[in-house]
Amino acid sequence: MNVPELIVETLPVGHLQCNCTILGDPLSGEAIVVDPGGEAEMLSERLLELNLQVVSIIHTHAHLDHFLASGKMKETTGAKLALHRDDYFLWNMLEDQCRMFDIPFEKTPPPDHWLEHEEEIELMGIQGKALHTPGHTPGSMCFLFEKQKLLIAGDTLFKGSIGRTDLWGGDFQEIEKSIQEKLYTLDEDIAVITGHGDSTSIGREMRRNSFVRA
C-alpha cells in the first residue's frame, strides 16, 4: 500500500512576510503549524482546504512576525502553543514590538509548552526534533525532520545570510556557534525553509553563506 507523503506547505504571512509552514499527515488529518505570524483566517481556510486539523503550533522564536496570529489560531483550533523558555520575555513584549514596527497589536495567551533542545516532535505521521540555536534571539529554535530531509530554520539561517543580532538578546557569536555546530553538521542535502524569503540547503550555505562558513 502506498502511504501518502507528508504535506509540507509554506506561506508568507503578515506585515513582514514571515514564512509560516504547515506540516500535515494526510492519513490522520493532524497538523503542526510553525510560526503563524499573521493572517490567521487565511491559514485556517488553507488548513480546511487541506482537510487538516491543527494540534500543535510551534515557534522558532518570539519576534512578533512569527507569532502574531498564534492567539487567534489557538482560539479557533484549541491547538497548544510551544516556545523555548528563553524567548518568553519577547513573547511578553509583543505590544512593545508592535508599537516599534507600527503594527496593530493582537493579544496572545502564554505558551502551553516549553520546548527543549533535542526534544522529539511527534504527531501522527510526523516525527521531528527541536534544536536550540540561540543567537538571533536567546530562545531561537530550528525544527529538523530527517525523514523528509527538511529543516525549518526560522531566522537563524537564510539563503546567503543569517538572522540579525542587533535586536533584544541577539548575539553574533552565539548565532555563529549555533550554525556551525548544530546546522552545518547536518547532511548537506537537507532543504532549509528560512524565516523569510527563498529556501536553501545546508550544503549551499556551508559553501556560499557570506556570514558564516563551515
N, C-alpha and C positions, 0 to 999 in steps of 0.2 A: 504494500500500500504506500502510495506517495504521501509524504507528510508536507502540508503547506509550509512555505518558508515564513519566517518571522516578518511581520510588517514593520518596516522602518521608513518613516516619513518625516522630513524636516521642513518646517515652515517658518520663514522670517515673520516675527510679530512685533507689535508695539512701536512706540515712537522711535526707538533706537534699533529696530530690526534685529532683535535677538533671534538666533536660531533655536526654535523650540522643536524638540524631537519626540515623536510618538513611536513607541515600541509596543507592538501588539501581537498577541498569539491568536491566529485565526481559528484555532480549534476551540479554545476555551472562551474566546471573546474578551479576555482580560488585557489590560494595557497599563503601561507605565508612561507618564509624560515627564519629560525633562525640560525644565526652565520655561514655564509658561509666562513669558514676560509681558503679555498683553493680548488683547483680542480674544477674551475668554469665549464669547459667543461663537466666533468663527471656529475656534478649536473644538468646541462642543459639537458644532454642526459637522465638522470633518470626522470626528470620532463616531458620530451617528452614521455617517455615510460608510464608514469602515466596519460598522457593526461591532464596535469596541466599547467596553466599559472601563473607565479609569479606576484602578485600585490604589495606585501609588503615584505621588507627584514628588520627584526628587530634583534637587537643585545643585548646580555646580558651584554656586556661590550666592551671596545675598546683595548684589547690586540690584537696584530697582528694576532694571530692564530684564532681569532674569526671574523675577517672581511677582511682578505687579498684578498678574491675573490669577495668582495662586489661591487667594482667598475666595474669589468668585467661583473658581473651579471646584474648590473644596465644598463650598456651599451647595453647589448643584449636583455634585457627584458623590460626596461623602468620602472621597479619597484622602488618605493620610499624607501629610506634608513632611518631607525629610530634608535635613540640612546638617552640615558639620557644625558642632557647637561653637567653634572659634569664630564663626560668622554671625552669631546671634546678635552681637552689638550692631551690626549693619542692618540686620532684619528689623531691629528696634528703631533704627534711624530712617525708616522708609519715608516718613513725612519730610524730614530734612533733605533727603536725597531728591525727592520730587520737587521740593522748592528750589533746590540748586539747579535742576535741569528744566525748570518751568513746565513740569508735567503734572496733570491732575492727580491728587492723592487718592488712593483706594486702600482702605484699611484692610490689613491681613492678619489673621489669627496667628498665634505662635506655632512653631513646628510641633508635630506629634512625635517625631523620632529624630535622634541624633545619629548621624552617620559616622562610622568609624573607618579607619584605614584598613583596607583588605576585607571589609565586610562583604559578605555574599549578598547579591541582589537576586532574589528568587521569586518568580511568579510562574504560573502555569505556562510552560513552554519558553520561558525567558530566564536565562541564567547569566549573571554578570558579576562584576566585582567593583567596589568603590575604591579609588586610590586618592589618598590625601596628598594634594600637590600645592602646598602654600606658596605664596609669592605675589600673585595678583591680589589676593586677599588672604588673611590668615587661615581661613577655612575652605579654601578652594578645593574642589574635588573633580576628578575625572572618572568616567564610568567605562569600564572595559568589558566588552562582550567578545570573548575569544573565539567562540564557535562561529560567529559572524565576521570575525576579523575586523572589529569595529571599536573605535574609541570615541566617546563623546567628551571633548576636552574643555568645554566652556571657554573662558577667556584666558586659559593658561597658555595654549598654543594656537597660533594662527598660521595660515599659509604665508610663509616668508616672514613671520613676525611673532611676537609674544604679547601677552596682556600687559597693559600699562601698570606701573608700580608707584605712581605718584598720587594715588588716592588713599583713603583710610586703610592703614595696615599693610600697604603694599611694600614689597621688599625685593629688589632686583636679585640679590644674592640667593634669596630663598627660591624665587621662580627659576633661576638658572639651575640650581641644585635639583629642584623637583623635575625639571625637564630632562636633565642629563641622567639622573639616577633612576627615575621612575617611568619616564616615557621613552627615552632613547634606548632603553634596554629591552623594549618590546620588539616583536617581529617587524621588520621593515615594511612588510606588505599590508600592515594594518591600516585601514582607512580611518581618517580623523575628521569627525564633524566638529567644526570650530564654533565658537560662540557667536561669531558674526562672519558673514562673507562666505567665500568658497571653501569647500572641503579640501583635504590634502591627504598625505600619507606619512607615516613615521619615517620611512626611508627618505622621502623627498626633503623633509625638514632636517634630518640628520646631515644631509649634504648641502642644502641650499639656504637654510634659515640664516639670515644675516645677523641675528641677535644671539642665538645660542646654537653652536655647532656641537656635534657629537664628540 
